[in-house]
């Protein structure tokens, strides 16, 4: 059934261009939806700054693991400002099709603006749709590949979201799901030491400023990074509260083994979780 096209409401960033997109009714956690709308204008800048640009490498890995190829019809769930969707578009080419799907209207506004400004020929194959990942309005076996970047962690009903991915994927196709890695193992200390050097100019083995975390305390590196790097940087953008949510969302997320189990219980024939970025990130590859 054809859907009506609406113009996005004026984005909070005056430099963004309001472009048409498809609107679907959304039933989801209103607070989480509002959060992603608020961070939309600075989301890309913060990603570059906080990951030192490494998020682009991780996203290329996720797209590669999806198995998307030229001419494919692919779906990017929780597409945000469109990074994975643009990478998928380059991979499937002008004769393929990409659907970028998200529950945040402001994030879709950013994605649509980027699509217009980048003006790459293959990007014309991208369609942006607002909706709920637990209620995908696509037919069974519609897509040759699915990606999801930093999205499953924020879905309230992860089981239902996985079921929907399984339903709309074609047999033999893959879902590639990138997110923070929740691990029971201590992450390598060198990651923490690296950020200490960036922030304070202190080399490994030297004392930290008074009141700061000691490496000898053995605190979880990822939580340390959020408290001592992510939130302070986000504070400079007036988004401290929004990024403090990150730590609790990771604590409530699934480990790699739990993600593999969820995928297999959903019906996927194979599931493998890969730790990347020194163990800070993880990518689940599930084959239908």
JODAPE-V6451 format. One record per pair of residues at least 12 apart in sequence whose C-alpha atoms are under 7 Angstrom apart, sorted by sequence separation. I is the first residue (numbers start at 0). J is the second residue. If there is no record, write none. Layout:
BEGIN
I,J / I,J
END
This chain:
BEGIN
6,18 / 7,19 / 230,242 / 259,271 / 271,283 / 272,284 / 6,19 / 84,97 / 230,243 / 259,272 / 270,283 / 271,284 / 5,19 / 6,20 / 270,284 / 271,285 / 4,19 / 5,20 / 84,99 / 270,285 / 4,20 / 5,21 / 269,285 / 270,286 / 4,21 / 5,22 / 255,272 / 269,286 / 3,21 / 4,22 / 81,99 / 267,285 / 268,286 / 2,21 / 267,286 / 268,287 / 71,91 / 107,127 / 267,287 / 62,83 / 69,90 / 70,91 / 78,99 / 225,246 / 68,90 / 69,91 / 70,92 / 78,100 / 79,101 / 67,90 / 68,91 / 69,92 / 72,95 / 73,96 / 74,97 / 75,98 / 76,99 / 77,100 / 78,101 / 262,285 / 67,91 / 70,94 / 71,95 / 72,96 / 73,97 / 74,98 / 75,99 / 76,100 / 77,101 / 144,168 / 222,246 / 58,83 / 62,87 / 70,95 / 71,96 / 72,97 / 73,98 / 74,99 / 75,100 / 76,101 / 104,129 / 142,167 / 143,168 / 69,95 / 80,106 / 99,125 / 103,129 / 133,159 / 140,166 / 141,167 / 142,168 / 143,169 / 79,106 / 80,107 / 97,124 / 98,125 / 99,126 / 100,127 / 101,128 / 102,129 / 133,160 / 139,166 / 140,167 / 141,168 / 142,169 / 12,40 / 79,107 / 93,121 / 96,124 / 97,125 / 98,126 / 99,127 / 100,128 / 101,129 / 102,130 / 132,160 / 135,163 / 139,167 / 140,168 / 141,169 / 144,172 / 145,173 / 146,174 / 147,175 / 148,176 / 149,177 / 80,109 / 81,110 / 92,121 / 95,124 / 96,125 / 97,126 / 98,127 / 99,128 / 100,129 / 101,130 / 102,131 / 134,163 / 138,167 / 140,169 / 143,172 / 144,173 / 145,174 / 146,175 / 147,176 / 148,177 / 149,178 / 191,220 / 80,110 / 100,130 / 133,163 / 137,167 / 144,174 / 145,175 / 146,176 / 147,177 / 148,178 / 93,124 / 89,121 / 88,121 / 88,122 / 185,219 / 186,220 / 88,124 / 85,122 / 88,125 / 76,132 / 221,279 / 39,105 / 36,103 / 39,106 / 35,103 / 36,104 / 74,142 / 181,249 / 36,105 / 73,142 / 78,147 / 32,102 / 36,106 / 72,142 / 73,143 / 74,144 / 75,145 / 76,146 / 77,147 / 78,148 / 32,103 / 72,143 / 73,144 / 74,145 / 75,146 / 76,147 / 77,148 / 181,252 / 71,143 / 73,145 / 74,146 / 75,147 / 181,253 / 182,254 / 77,150 / 181,254 / 180,254 / 67,143 / 25,102 / 67,144 / 66,144 / 65,144 / 65,145 / 65,146 / 62,146 / 17,108 / 186,278 / 18,111 / 15,109 / 18,112 / 180,274 / 10,105 / 17,112 / 153,248 / 16,112 / 152,248 / 15,112 / 10,108 / 180,278 / 180,279 / 152,252 / 179,279 / 180,280 / 7,108 / 161,262 / 179,280 / 180,281 / 165,267 / 178,280 / 179,281 / 162,265 / 178,281 / 27,131 / 161,265 / 177,281 / 178,282 / 25,130 / 26,131 / 177,282 / 21,127 / 22,128 / 23,129 / 24,130 / 25,131 / 176,282 / 177,283 / 20,127 / 21,128 / 22,129 / 23,130 / 66,173 / 175,282 / 176,283 / 20,128 / 21,129 / 65,173 / 175,283 / 176,284 / 65,174 / 175,284 / 65,175 / 174,284 / 175,285 / 64,175 / 173,284 / 174,285 / 173,285 / 174,286 / 173,286 / 61,175 / 172,286 / 173,287 / 61,176 / 171,286 / 172,287 / 61,177 / 171,287 / 170,287 / 168,287 / 165,287 / 49,229 / 34,241 / 64,284 / 61,282
END
